[in-house]
Amino acid sequence: MNNTTEKQLLIDKIVEAMQDTKGEDILIFDLSKIENSVAETFVIVSGNSNTQVSAIHGNIEKKVRNE
C-alpha cells in the first residue's frame, strides 16, 4: 500500500469517528504543498459541548489505535 493510500485511509477513519459521535462542520485541509508545514493534513470538527468534544476525541483515538 502506498503512502497516499495509507494517508487517505487514516483520514477516512478519523472522519468516520467524528461522524459516529455527531461531530459537526468537519473540515479537511491539505497542507502538503505548503513549505515547512507542521502537518500534511489538518482536520477540524465542531462539538456542542465539552462532553461531546471529549467523546469525539476518545472515539478518534479508539478507531485509529484499532487499525
C-alpha positions as CSV (number, residue, x, y, z in Angstrom):
1,M,0.0,0.0,0.0
2,N,1.4,3.4,-0.9
3,N,1.8,6.4,1.4
4,T,-1.1,8.3,-0.2
5,T,-3.5,5.4,0.2
6,E,-2.5,4.9,3.9
7,K,-2.9,8.6,4.5
8,Q,-6.4,8.6,2.9
9,L,-7.4,5.6,5.0
10,L,-6.3,7.3,8.2
11,I,-8.2,10.5,7.2
12,D,-11.3,8.4,6.4
13,K,-11.1,6.6,9.8
14,I,-10.8,10.0,11.6
15,V,-13.7,11.5,9.8
16,E,-15.8,8.3,10.4
17,A,-15.0,8.5,14.1
18,M,-16.1,12.2,14.2
19,Q,-19.3,11.4,12.4
20,D,-20.1,8.5,14.7
21,T,-20.0,10.9,17.7
22,K,-22.1,13.5,15.9
23,G,-19.2,15.9,15.1
24,E,-20.3,18.9,13.0
25,D,-18.7,21.1,10.4
26,I,-15.9,18.7,9.6
27,L,-13.2,20.4,7.5
28,I,-10.2,18.8,5.9
29,F,-7.2,20.9,4.8
30,D,-4.5,19.5,2.6
31,L,-1.3,21.3,3.7
32,S,1.1,19.0,1.8
33,K,2.0,21.8,-0.8
34,I,2.8,24.3,1.9
35,E,6.5,24.6,2.5
36,N,7.6,24.0,6.1
37,S,4.1,22.9,7.2
38,V,3.9,21.0,10.5
39,A,1.5,18.6,9.0
40,E,0.3,17.2,5.7
41,T,-3.4,17.3,6.6
42,F,-5.4,19.1,9.2
43,V,-8.8,18.0,10.2
44,I,-11.2,20.3,12.2
45,V,-14.5,19.4,13.8
46,S,-17.0,21.2,16.0
47,G,-18.9,19.8,19.0
48,N,-21.7,21.3,21.0
49,S,-20.3,20.7,24.5
50,N,-17.1,19.8,26.3
51,T,-18.6,16.3,26.8
52,Q,-19.2,15.8,23.1
53,V,-15.7,17.1,22.2
54,S,-14.2,14.6,24.7
55,A,-16.3,11.8,23.2
56,I,-15.2,12.8,19.7
57,H,-11.5,12.7,20.8
58,G,-11.9,9.4,22.5
59,N,-13.6,7.8,19.5
60,I,-10.9,9.0,17.2
61,E,-8.2,7.5,19.4
62,K,-10.1,4.2,19.6
63,K,-10.7,3.9,15.9
64,V,-7.1,4.9,14.9
65,R,-5.5,2.6,17.5
66,N,-7.6,-0.4,16.5
67,E,-6.1,-0.2,13.0
